[in-house]
Amino acid sequence: MAVSLYSKTTKYAMLNIFTFCIGMIITYYLTAHLTNAVYGWVYIKAWTLFACFSPFMAYLVTRAKKPGILSLFIKLGVFAGYLVINLLLGGFIQLYDILFFLILIYLLFLKKYPDPGK
């Protein structure tokens, strides 16, 4: 999310987040292959699909910088998504989650950003 928020334009945000995700996937699975770690094609396909949708998610995050009701819904969606995923995967909130919640609140609701270009 921070990569999108700090990109100069919406197009750069979309490109930066896509290259970040693809690079991370390639690095992870190349390392897993070289170290004979366990990985499956289902996970590779799922994470690649996630990377393909990441530019759209980056677009939404850059829209969250603008004023308005859509921006508010995007911000609440990011915050709620983080909370729901943590509860589904862990079943509870850890101490470090509170720090991440505070960072999310700052980045989404308190910090002012310059309007990204198109």
N, C-alpha and C positions, 0 to 999 in steps of 0.2 A: 504494500500500500504506500509506503513512504517513497518508493521509487516513482510511483505515479504522481504523488503529491508534489515532489520536488523537481519534476521534469518541466522544462521551459514551455513546451507546447503540448497539446493533446496528442498530436501525432508522435512526438518523441516519447511521451508516456506510454503509448501503445507499443511502439517499437522497443523501447527499453524493457518493458515488462515481458514481452514475448521472447526477446533474446536472453533475458535473465532466466526465464523458465526453461527454455530449450537447452541453454548451456548447463543449467543445474541437472536436468534429466540426463543429458549425454554424459556429464562428468560422473554422476552417481552410478549409472548402469555400466559405464566403462570400467569404473573402479570395482564394481561388484563382479564384473566378468573377469577382470585381471586377478582378483583375489579369490576367485572361486566361491564367492558368496552366493547365498540363495536369493534368487529373484525369478519372477515369472513374467511371461509375455502379457498376461492380463493386466498386471500393474503397469508395465511399460505403455501399453495402449491407453490405459485410463489416464496416466499422467500426461501423455502426449495430447490426449483430447483436452485435458485441463489447460495445457499450454496453448492450445489453439483458441480456447475461449478467453485466455488471459488478456488479449488486447481489448476485448469488450469490457471486461471488468476494470481495466485501467481507464477506459473511457468514462465509465460510471464514476470512478473515484475522482477523476478530474472535474466532472460535472458537480461533484459534491462541494467544490470550492466556490461555486456560484451561489448567490442568494436565491431563496425561493423554497416552495414546498417540496418540489422534486428533490432538491438538494438535501432537505431535512429527512426525507424518506430514505435516500441513499445512505446518509450518515447513520440513521437508526438501524438500517438493514445491515451495515457493516458491523456495528456494535452488537446487534442481536445475533448475527451469524457467528461472530467470535464466541459469544457466550454459549449458544446452542451447541456448537461443535465441541467446545470444552466439556460441556455437561454430557454430551453423547459419548465422547471418547473416553473421558476420565470418570465421569459420574460425580465429580465434585470440583471445587475451585481450590487451586493451590495458592500459596502465598505469592508466587511470581505472577500469577494471573491478575492479581490486584494491581501490580505494577503495570502490566500490559493494558489493563482497563484504564488506568489513569493516563497512560500515554495515548491511548485511543481517544479518550475524552479531550485531551489537549489538542491532538492533531486534527480531530474532526470538528470539535465544537468551539474551541477557544482561539486557536492560531488563525491568523489572517494570512491569506495567500494572494499573490497577484493573479489577475485573471489570465488563464492560459490562452494563447492564440490558437487559431484553427490550423 
